[in-house]
Amino acid sequence: MTKVVIDMSMSLDGFVAGPGDDKAHPLGRHGGEHVFDWYFSGSEEYRDPLFRPEPGANKEQVERMFAESGAFIFGRRTYEIANGWGGRHPVNGVPTFVLTHNPPAEYPRGPSNLTFVSDGIESAIRQARAVAKGKDIKLGGTSPGKQALAAGLVDEILIHLAPYLLGGGVRLFDALSDGIRLDKLSVSDGPFATHLRYRVIRD
């Protein structure tokens, strides 16, 4: 059954990227890359050059990411910083949706079949569900995550918590209009990250 999952790496002080993130500095101008040390730290490539997790909990999380991800949703800023992933998202080249008010005329073509959604997060999730083949829809950016939480559309939150203090940058949970109760599903600990999975409790 398809679930909508926020899946983000985060510093201990709550940032998913450091200050001044842009194309030249995708994870900010200082330290942001450390929130992803958990899947850069090993010596053996896993399915894509981007992923080199060490054996154990970190590799298990990457394996699960590849097994469970059926579609991704990002915001326009992440799309721009990532240069559209060259048309192929690194996780299996799965379908990828981008929230934007102004879809670009030109964009990289590839197996992820980039789709630009201008009518909101509900539409993006509906379209992603249609192509996810029963696998999970991953919300991989702060904008989709915040919008989906506000709309009550998130089933689970998966945080890869890095032992690093960024001291500033981009936050995921800084604009909630109300509190949200969570039920802890699992915790696993590996080098450079503690992996925390929660179910969102809907009243």
C-alpha positions as CSV (number, residue, x, y, z in Angstrom):
1,M,0.0,0.0,0.0
2,T,1.4,3.4,-1.0
3,K,2.4,5.7,1.9
4,V,3.3,9.3,1.7
5,V,6.7,9.6,3.5
6,I,8.8,12.6,4.4
7,D,12.4,11.2,4.0
8,M,15.1,13.7,4.9
9,S,18.6,13.9,6.3
10,M,18.9,16.5,9.1
11,S,21.5,17.9,11.4
12,L,21.0,17.6,15.2
13,D,19.9,21.2,15.4
14,G,17.2,20.7,12.7
15,F,18.7,21.9,9.4
16,V,18.5,19.9,6.1
17,A,21.0,22.2,4.4
18,G,23.4,24.9,5.6
19,P,23.2,28.6,5.0
20,G,23.4,30.0,1.5
21,D,22.4,26.9,-0.5
22,D,22.5,27.4,-4.3
23,K,23.7,25.6,-7.4
24,A,27.3,26.3,-6.5
25,H,26.8,25.2,-2.9
26,P,23.9,22.6,-3.1
27,L,24.0,21.9,0.7
28,G,25.0,25.4,1.8
29,R,28.2,27.3,2.2
30,H,29.5,25.4,5.2
31,G,28.9,21.9,6.6
32,G,25.7,20.9,4.9
33,E,27.3,17.9,3.2
34,H,27.8,16.3,6.7
35,V,24.1,15.6,7.0
36,F,24.7,13.0,4.2
37,D,27.9,11.5,5.6
38,W,25.9,8.4,6.5
39,Y,25.6,7.3,2.8
40,F,28.9,8.8,1.6
41,S,31.1,7.2,4.2
42,G,31.6,3.7,2.9
43,S,34.0,2.4,0.2
44,E,31.5,0.3,-1.9
45,E,29.1,1.8,-4.3
46,Y,25.4,0.8,-3.9
47,R,23.5,0.8,-7.2
48,D,24.4,4.4,-8.0
49,P,27.7,6.4,-7.5
50,L,25.9,8.7,-5.1
51,F,25.4,6.0,-2.5
52,R,28.3,4.5,-0.6
53,P,26.9,3.5,2.8
54,E,28.9,1.4,5.3
55,P,27.5,-2.1,6.1
56,G,24.9,-2.2,8.8
57,A,22.1,0.2,9.6
58,N,23.2,2.8,7.0
59,K,23.2,0.3,4.2
60,E,20.0,-1.2,5.3
61,Q,18.4,2.3,5.1
62,V,19.7,2.8,1.6
63,E,18.5,-0.7,0.5
64,R,15.1,0.1,1.9
65,M,15.0,3.4,0.1
66,F,15.6,1.7,-3.2
67,A,13.1,-1.1,-2.4
68,E,10.2,1.2,-1.2
69,S,10.4,4.4,-3.3
70,G,7.9,4.5,-6.1
71,A,7.9,8.3,-6.8
72,F,9.5,11.5,-5.4
73,I,8.1,15.0,-5.0
74,F,10.3,18.0,-4.7
75,G,10.0,21.8,-4.8
76,R,11.2,24.0,-7.6
77,R,14.2,25.2,-5.6
78,T,15.6,21.6,-5.0
79,Y,15.0,20.9,-8.7
80,E,17.0,23.9,-9.7
81,I,19.9,23.2,-7.3
82,A,20.0,19.6,-8.5
83,N,19.9,20.6,-12.1
84,G,16.9,18.4,-12.6
85,W,19.0,15.3,-11.7
86,G,19.8,15.1,-15.4
87,G,16.4,13.6,-15.9
88,R,17.2,10.6,-13.8
89,H,16.6,10.6,-10.1
90,P,19.5,8.5,-8.4
91,V,17.0,6.2,-6.7
92,N,16.0,3.8,-9.6
93,G,15.3,6.7,-11.9
94,V,11.7,6.7,-10.4
95,P,9.0,9.2,-11.5
96,T,9.7,12.6,-10.1
97,F,7.3,15.5,-9.6
98,V,8.2,19.1,-9.0
99,L,6.0,21.7,-7.4
100,T,6.2,25.0,-9.2
101,H,4.0,28.0,-10.2
102,N,6.0,28.3,-13.5
103,P,6.9,25.1,-15.2
104,P,10.0,25.5,-17.4
105,A,9.8,25.1,-21.1
106,E,13.1,23.2,-21.2
107,Y,14.1,20.6,-18.8
108,P,16.3,17.4,-18.8
109,R,14.5,14.3,-20.3
110,G,15.2,10.9,-18.8
111,P,13.7,7.9,-17.1
112,S,12.3,9.9,-14.2
113,N,9.9,11.6,-16.6
114,L,10.0,14.9,-14.7
115,T,6.5,16.2,-14.2
116,F,5.8,19.8,-13.1
117,V,2.8,20.4,-10.9
118,S,1.3,23.8,-10.6
119,D,-2.0,23.0,-8.8
120,G,-0.7,22.1,-5.4
121,I,0.6,19.3,-3.2
122,E,-2.7,17.3,-3.3
123,S,-2.5,17.1,-7.1
124,A,1.2,16.1,-7.0
125,I,0.5,13.3,-4.5
126,R,-2.5,12.1,-6.6
127,Q,-0.4,12.0,-9.7
128,A,2.5,10.3,-7.9
129,R,0.2,7.7,-6.5
130,A,-1.0,6.8,-10.0
131,V,2.6,5.8,-11.1
132,A,4.1,4.6,-7.8
133,K,3.0,1.0,-8.4
134,G,2.0,0.5,-4.8
135,K,5.4,1.7,-3.5
136,D,5.9,4.8,-1.3
137,I,5.7,8.4,-2.4
138,K,8.8,10.2,-0.9
139,L,8.7,13.9,-0.1
140,G,12.3,14.9,-0.6
141,G,12.3,18.7,-0.1
142,T,11.2,21.1,2.7
143,S,8.4,22.7,0.6
144,P,6.5,19.5,-0.2
145,G,7.0,18.2,3.3
146,K,5.6,21.3,4.9
147,Q,2.7,21.6,2.5
148,A,1.8,17.9,2.9
149,L,1.9,18.1,6.7
150,A,-0.3,21.2,6.7
151,A,-2.8,19.4,4.4
152,G,-2.8,16.2,6.6
153,L,-1.4,14.1,3.8
154,V,1.7,12.6,5.4
155,D,1.7,9.0,6.7
156,E,5.2,8.7,7.9
157,I,8.3,10.8,8.7
158,L,11.8,9.3,8.2
159,I,14.6,11.4,9.6
160,H,18.3,10.5,9.2
161,L,19.7,12.5,12.1
162,A,23.3,13.5,11.7
163,P,25.6,14.2,14.7
164,Y,26.4,17.6,13.3
165,L,25.4,21.2,14.3
166,L,25.0,23.4,11.3
167,G,24.0,26.5,13.3
168,G,21.7,27.8,10.5
169,G,20.3,27.1,7.1
170,V,17.2,25.4,5.8
171,R,14.7,24.0,8.3
172,L,12.0,21.4,7.7
173,F,9.7,21.9,10.7
174,D,9.8,25.7,11.1
175,A,6.3,26.7,9.9
176,L,3.8,24.3,11.5
177,S,0.5,26.0,12.3
178,D,-0.2,23.4,15.0
179,G,1.4,20.5,16.8
180,I,1.4,17.1,15.3
181,R,1.5,13.9,17.3
182,L,3.8,11.1,16.2
183,D,4.1,7.4,17.0
184,K,7.7,6.0,16.9
185,L,7.9,3.0,14.6
186,S,11.6,2.3,14.6
187,V,15.1,3.6,15.5
188,S,18.4,2.3,14.0
189,D,21.9,3.6,14.6
190,G,24.8,3.6,12.2
191,P,27.9,5.6,11.7
192,F,27.1,9.3,11.1
193,A,23.3,8.9,11.5
194,T,20.5,7.7,13.7
195,H,17.5,6.7,11.5
196,L,14.2,7.6,13.1
197,R,10.9,6.6,11.6
198,Y,7.5,7.9,12.9
199,R,3.9,7.4,11.9
200,V,1.8,10.6,11.8
201,I,-1.2,10.4,14.1
202,R,-4.2,12.0,12.5
203,D,-6.9,13.1,14.9
